[in-house]
Amino acid sequence: MGSFLPSTAAERREMLAFLGLRSADELYAAVPPEVFLSQPPDLPPPKAELEVRRTMEGLAARNKVFRTILRGAGAYDHYIPAAVGRIASKESFVTAYTPYQAEISQGVLQAIFEYQTMICELTGMDVSNASVYDGAAAAAEAVAMTRERGRSAAVVSAAIHPDVLATIRTYCFGSDTDLIVAPAPGGITDLSALKGLLTGKTACVYVQQPNFFGLIEPCDAIAEAVHEAGAKLILGVVPSTLGVLKSPREWGADIAVGEGQPLGLPLGWGGPYLGFMAATSALMRRLPGRIVGQTTDKNGERAFVLTLQAREQHIRREKASSNICSNQALCALTASVYLSMMGPEGLRQVGGQCYAKAHWFADELCKLKGVKRRHSGEFFLEFVTDLPVPPERVLSALEQKNILGGLPVEGGILWCVTEKHTRRQLEEALAVIGEVCLP
């Protein structure tokens, strides 16, 4: 249901009189005449509201909504308590927008401040910004913020999400940053090879934990090698794993980034999502976007302000390390509501169930003839299997049972299991896969 804000003819006349105009056309007096349409555009005839609704419902009915989703790869099907959407969709939140005198909007600033606080608690970092567009943008922005005089090369693991790598590559192309990909044989970053790529020109190393294949990277050893080389470690993390795994700070990261979709945001056909960024205090002034801080007003009451926002992002763009001037405030508020409702124990339960169910499903899959895990390393909620038949046959058979299978990757399938999956759902999927894999 959308909003419609009408105005009467009398109200329009009143507004024009206030502006000293005789008609709305005078609002565009400075626009060159050739810009205007000489005749109405060639569009189909108008439809009644009911007809439009039926058309849109017909288009929506063509979408495939799966009952069981065994695909992750950056967007995860987690349980979202009903109260999260109910609270986040309150009109006062949905319609809020920070004006140019930001301190007037104390509610928006407080919501961002609470979000930043929770992201710092989640990652173990000292400071967080108000969010960026998505997880891939957060990773690329983090690489950009580590550049300094004499250090303009970035090393990234080959085991990160391909879309994140593509985004980082685009950013590096635009900023003349050398991008070097460290090999990941066996699905894990090759530590020896990584060390050989580190030089005095290396600004940062980006690693994902767990990585794209769901495997746990040796981040302690990676952090030690990176810091010995004088570079910064950027760790991309899946937030739903942080109730169980060590925090990015505990791994030794200087910057933590990730996709915030698992924090209460539905899959939504790919968005909108948010990218979270947090860093140590030493890197605070390099964080892109906005940082909201807490202070007191003239009456000694708690108040919120935009504490830090680089002017170069607005008026000296050629000298800026980032041109991001906005944030995903409503998505960030949704993440805050989710984190508040779940709490540390709730996150631990989510992570624990994801880990246990993914391992059970992997073990059962590998009991099927010809199915085996591709990588032997420890994993969390995702893993890759090789199959005795083409992945497309397995995925097609699952789709016929209203199950979205894993992501096809290089002849195998990347599976994902979350806390939402029941044993019955997983057994149903196993039965379908087993039948397809029969010789």
C-alpha positions in Angstrom: 0.0 0.0 0.0 1.5 3.3 -1.1 1.0 6.8 0.1 -0.8 9.5 -1.8 -0.6 13.2 -0.7 -3.1 15.3 -2.6 -3.4 19.0 -2.7 -6.5 21.0 -3.6 -6.7 23.7 -6.3 -7.0 26.3 -3.5 -3.9 25.0 -1.8 -2.0 25.1 -5.1 -3.1 28.7 -5.7 -2.0 29.6 -2.2 1.5 28.1 -2.7 1.9 29.9 -6.1 0.8 33.2 -4.5 3.3 32.8 -1.8 6.0 32.2 -4.4 4.8 35.2 -6.5 3.9 33.0 -9.4 0.8 32.8 -11.6 1.2 29.2 -12.7 3.3 26.1 -12.1 4.8 26.6 -15.6 6.7 29.7 -14.2 8.7 27.4 -12.0 10.5 26.2 -15.1 11.0 29.6 -16.7 14.8 29.1 -16.8 14.6 25.8 -18.5 15.3 25.9 -22.3 12.2 25.4 -24.4 13.8 22.5 -26.4 13.9 20.4 -23.2 10.1 20.3 -23.0 8.0 17.7 -24.8 6.2 19.2 -27.7 3.5 16.5 -27.4 2.6 13.8 -24.8 4.8 10.7 -24.9 3.5 7.7 -26.8 2.3 5.6 -23.8 -0.5 3.1 -23.5 -3.8 4.5 -22.3 -4.2 4.9 -18.5 -5.6 2.1 -16.4 -7.8 2.2 -13.3 -6.0 1.5 -10.0 -7.6 -1.9 -9.8 -6.4 -2.8 -13.3 -2.8 -1.7 -12.4 -2.9 -3.8 -9.2 -4.0 -6.9 -11.1 -1.2 -6.4 -13.7 1.4 -6.0 -10.9 0.1 -9.0 -9.0 0.3 -11.0 -12.2 3.9 -10.1 -12.7 4.6 -10.9 -9.0 3.0 -14.3 -9.4 5.7 -15.2 -12.0 8.4 -15.0 -9.2 9.5 -18.4 -7.9 9.3 -18.5 -4.0 11.1 -21.6 -2.8 9.9 -23.4 0.3 13.4 -24.6 1.2 16.6 -22.6 0.3 20.0 -24.3 0.5 21.9 -21.5 -1.2 24.0 -18.8 0.6 27.0 -17.4 -1.2 26.6 -13.9 0.4 22.9 -13.8 1.0 21.5 -16.1 3.7 18.0 -17.3 4.6 17.9 -16.7 8.4 14.8 -16.6 10.6 13.7 -13.0 11.3 11.4 -12.5 14.3 8.1 -10.8 13.3 8.7 -7.9 15.6 11.8 -6.8 13.6 9.8 -5.9 10.5 6.9 -4.5 12.5 9.2 -2.1 14.5 11.4 -1.1 11.5 8.3 -0.3 9.4 6.9 2.2 11.8 6.1 5.4 9.8 8.4 7.5 11.9 11.4 5.3 10.9 10.4 4.8 7.2 10.0 8.5 6.5 12.9 9.8 8.5 15.7 11.6 6.6 18.7 13.5 7.9 18.4 17.2 6.9 21.5 19.2 6.1 21.4 20.5 9.7 21.7 16.9 10.9 21.5 17.6 14.6 17.8 18.5 14.2 17.1 14.8 13.6 18.0 13.5 17.0 16.0 10.3 16.5 17.8 9.4 13.3 21.2 10.2 14.8 20.5 8.1 17.9 19.4 5.1 15.7 22.7 5.4 13.8 24.7 5.7 17.0 23.0 2.6 18.5 23.8 0.7 15.2 27.4 1.8 15.3 27.7 0.7 18.9 26.3 -2.8 18.2 28.6 -3.2 15.2 31.6 -2.4 17.4 30.4 -4.9 20.0 29.9 -7.5 17.3 33.3 -7.0 15.6 35.4 -6.0 18.6 36.5 -2.8 16.8 36.7 0.7 18.3 34.7 2.6 15.8 32.1 2.0 13.1 30.6 4.2 10.4 26.9 4.6 9.7 27.0 1.9 7.0 27.6 1.9 3.2 25.6 0.5 0.3 26.4 -3.2 0.6 29.1 -5.7 1.7 31.1 -5.6 -1.6 31.2 -1.8 -1.4 32.4 -2.0 2.2 35.2 -4.3 1.2 36.3 -2.0 -1.7 36.0 1.1 0.5 38.2 -0.6 3.2 40.9 -1.3 0.6 40.8 2.4 -0.6 41.1 3.7 3.0 44.4 1.9 3.6 46.3 3.6 0.8 49.0 5.9 1.9 52.2 7.4 0.5 54.5 4.7 -0.7 51.9 1.9 -0.1 49.4 1.5 -3.0 49.1 -2.2 -3.5 46.4 -4.5 -2.3 46.6 -8.3 -1.9 43.3 -10.2 -1.8 42.7 -13.9 -1.3 41.4 -15.9 -4.2 39.0 -17.5 -1.8 36.8 -14.4 -1.3 33.4 -13.9 -2.9 33.8 -13.4 -6.7 31.5 -10.4 -6.6 33.5 -8.8 -3.8 36.7 -9.4 -5.8 35.1 -7.8 -8.9 34.0 -4.7 -6.9 37.5 -4.3 -5.3 39.0 -4.7 -8.8 36.8 -1.9 -10.1 37.7 0.5 -7.3 41.4 -0.3 -7.7 41.2 0.4 -11.4 39.8 3.8 -10.7 42.4 4.7 -8.1 45.5 3.2 -9.8 45.9 0.7 -7.0 47.8 -2.5 -7.8 45.6 -5.5 -7.1 47.3 -8.9 -6.5 45.4 -12.1 -5.9 46.9 -14.6 -3.5 46.3 -18.2 -4.5 44.0 -20.5 -2.5 44.7 -24.1 -3.4 42.4 -26.4 -1.6 40.0 -23.6 -0.9 42.2 -21.9 1.7 44.6 -19.0 1.3 48.1 -20.2 0.7 50.0 -18.6 3.6 53.5 -19.1 2.1 52.4 -17.7 -1.2 50.7 -14.7 0.6 53.9 -13.9 2.5 55.8 -13.9 -0.8 53.5 -11.3 -2.2 53.9 -8.8 0.6 56.3 -6.0 -0.1 57.0 -2.5 1.2 54.4 -1.2 -1.2 51.6 -3.4 0.2 48.9 -1.3 1.9 46.5 -4.1 2.9 45.5 -7.7 2.6 41.8 -8.7 2.3 40.7 -12.1 3.6 37.2 -13.5 4.1 36.3 -15.4 7.3 34.7 -17.9 6.7 35.7 -17.7 3.0 33.5 -18.1 -0.1 33.8 -21.9 0.2 32.7 -21.8 3.8 36.2 -22.7 5.1 37.9 -21.2 8.2 41.0 -19.3 7.2 44.2 -19.3 9.4 43.6 -15.6 10.2 45.9 -15.5 13.2 48.9 -16.5 11.1 47.8 -14.2 8.2 47.5 -11.2 10.6 51.0 -11.8 11.9 52.5 -11.9 8.4 50.5 -8.9 7.3 51.6 -6.7 10.3 55.2 -7.8 10.0 55.1 -6.4 6.5 53.7 -3.1 7.8 50.4 -3.6 6.0 46.8 -3.6 7.3 44.5 -6.6 7.5 40.9 -6.3 6.3 38.7 -9.1 7.4 35.4 -9.7 5.6 33.0 -11.5 8.0 29.6 -13.1 7.9 27.8 -11.5 11.0 25.7 -14.6 11.8 28.9 -16.5 12.6 30.2 -14.0 15.1 28.3 -15.4 18.0 30.5 -18.5 17.7 33.7 -17.6 15.9 36.3 -15.1 17.2 35.7 -11.5 16.4 37.7 -9.7 13.7 39.6 -7.9 16.4 40.5 -11.2 18.1 41.8 -12.5 14.7 44.0 -9.4 14.5 42.2 -7.4 11.9 42.6 -3.6 11.5 39.3 -3.2 9.6 36.2 -5.4 9.7 33.7 -5.3 6.9 30.8 -7.4 5.7 27.3 -7.7 4.4 24.6 -6.9 7.0 21.8 -8.8 5.3 21.9 -11.7 7.8 21.0 -9.2 10.5 17.3 -9.2 10.1 17.0 -8.3 6.4 15.0 -10.6 4.1 16.6 -12.0 0.9 14.3 -9.6 -1.0 15.5 -10.7 -4.5 18.9 -9.1 -3.8 18.3 -6.1 -1.7 18.2 -3.5 -0.3 21.1 -4.6 2.0 23.8 -2.7 3.9 27.5 -2.9 4.2 29.0 -2.5 7.7 32.5 -1.2 8.4 34.4 -1.0 11.6 38.0 -0.2 12.4 40.6 0.4 15.1 40.8 3.9 16.5 44.0 4.5 14.6 42.0 4.3 11.3 39.0 6.3 12.5 39.7 9.4 10.4 39.9 7.3 7.3 36.5 5.7 7.6 34.3 6.8 4.7 30.8 8.2 5.2 29.3 9.3 8.5 30.2 8.7 12.1 27.6 9.7 14.7 28.8 10.5 18.3 27.2 11.1 21.6 27.5 14.4 23.6 25.5 16.6 25.8 23.5 19.7 24.9 23.5 23.1 26.6 21.1 21.7 29.2 23.4 18.8 30.0 21.0 16.3 28.3 22.2 13.4 26.2 22.4 14.4 22.5 23.9 13.2 19.2 25.9 14.8 16.5 27.7 14.0 13.3 31.1 13.6 14.9 33.2 13.0 11.8 32.6 13.3 8.1 35.4 14.1 5.7 34.8 17.3 3.8 36.7 16.0 0.9 33.8 13.6 0.2 31.6 16.6 -0.6 33.6 19.5 -1.9 37.1 18.3 -2.7 36.3 15.1 -4.4 39.5 14.9 -6.4 41.4 14.5 -3.1 38.9 12.2 -1.4 39.6 8.5 -0.7 35.9 8.0 -0.9 32.9 9.8 -2.4 30.3 8.0 -0.2 28.2 10.7 1.5 25.1 8.6 2.4 24.2 5.5 4.4 21.7 2.7 4.5 19.9 4.1 7.6 16.7 2.1 7.5 18.5 -1.2 6.8 21.0 -0.3 9.6 18.1 0.4 11.9 16.6 -3.0 11.0 19.9 -4.7 11.8 19.9 -2.8 15.2 16.4 -4.1 16.0 17.4 -7.6 15.1 20.6 -7.5 17.2 18.7 -6.0 20.1 16.1 -8.8 20.0 18.6 -11.6 19.6 21.2 -10.5 22.0 24.5 -12.3 22.5 22.9 -15.6 23.5 20.5 -15.5 20.5 23.4 -15.0 18.1 25.3 -17.9 19.7 22.3 -20.1 19.2 22.0 -19.0 15.5 25.6 -19.7 14.9 25.6 -23.0 16.8 22.6 -24.3 14.9 24.0 -23.2 11.5 27.3 -25.0 12.3 25.6 -28.2 13.6 23.0 -28.5 10.8 25.5 -27.8 8.1 27.9 -30.5 9.4 25.0 -33.0 9.7 23.9 -32.3 6.1 27.5 -32.5 4.8 28.0 -35.9 6.5 24.7 -37.2 5.1 25.4 -36.0 1.6 28.8 -37.7 1.6 27.1 -41.0 2.4 25.5 -40.9 -1.0 27.3 -42.8 -3.7 29.8 -40.6 -5.6 29.2 -37.4 -3.4 32.2 -36.1 -1.5 33.3 -32.8 0.0 35.8 -31.0 -2.2 37.8 -29.4 0.6 39.0 -31.1 3.8 39.3 -28.0 5.9 37.0 -27.0 8.8 33.9 -25.1 7.6 31.0 -23.3 9.2 27.6 -23.0 7.5 28.7 -23.5 3.8 30.6 -26.3 2.0 31.3 -27.5 -1.5 30.6 -31.1 -2.7 31.6 -32.8 -5.9 28.9 -35.0 -7.5 28.8 -38.0 -9.9 26.4 -36.1 -12.2 26.3 -32.6 -13.5 25.2 -30.1 -10.9 22.4 -28.8 -13.1 20.6 -32.2 -13.0 20.6 -32.1 -9.2 19.5 -28.5 -9.0 16.7 -29.1 -11.6 15.4 -32.1 -9.6 15.4 -30.1 -6.4 13.6 -27.2 -8.0 10.8 -29.5 -9.1 10.3 -30.2 -5.3 10.3 -26.5 -4.6 13.8 -26.6 -3.1 16.5 -24.1 -4.2 19.7 -26.0 -4.2 23.2 -24.7 -3.6 25.2 -22.5 -6.0 27.0 -24.3 -8.8 30.7 -23.7 -8.6 33.3 -25.2 -11.0 31.5 -28.5 -11.5 30.4 -28.8 -7.8 27.7 -27.2 -5.6 28.2 -24.8 -2.8 25.6 -25.7 -0.1 24.4 -23.5 2.8 22.4 -24.6 5.8 21.1 -22.2 8.4 19.1 -22.4 11.6 15.8 -22.3 9.6 16.2 -25.7 8.1 14.5 -28.6 9.8 15.7 -32.2 9.7 12.6 -33.1 7.6 13.6 -30.4 5.0 17.1 -31.6 4.8 16.1 -35.3 4.5 13.7 -34.4 1.7 16.6 -32.7 -0.2 18.8 -35.7 0.5 16.3 -38.1 -0.9 16.0 -36.1 -4.2 19.8 -35.8 -4.5 20.3 -39.5 -3.8 17.8 -40.4 -6.5 19.5 -38.2 -9.1 23.0 -39.5 -8.2 22.0 -43.2 -8.6 24.0 -44.8 -11.4 
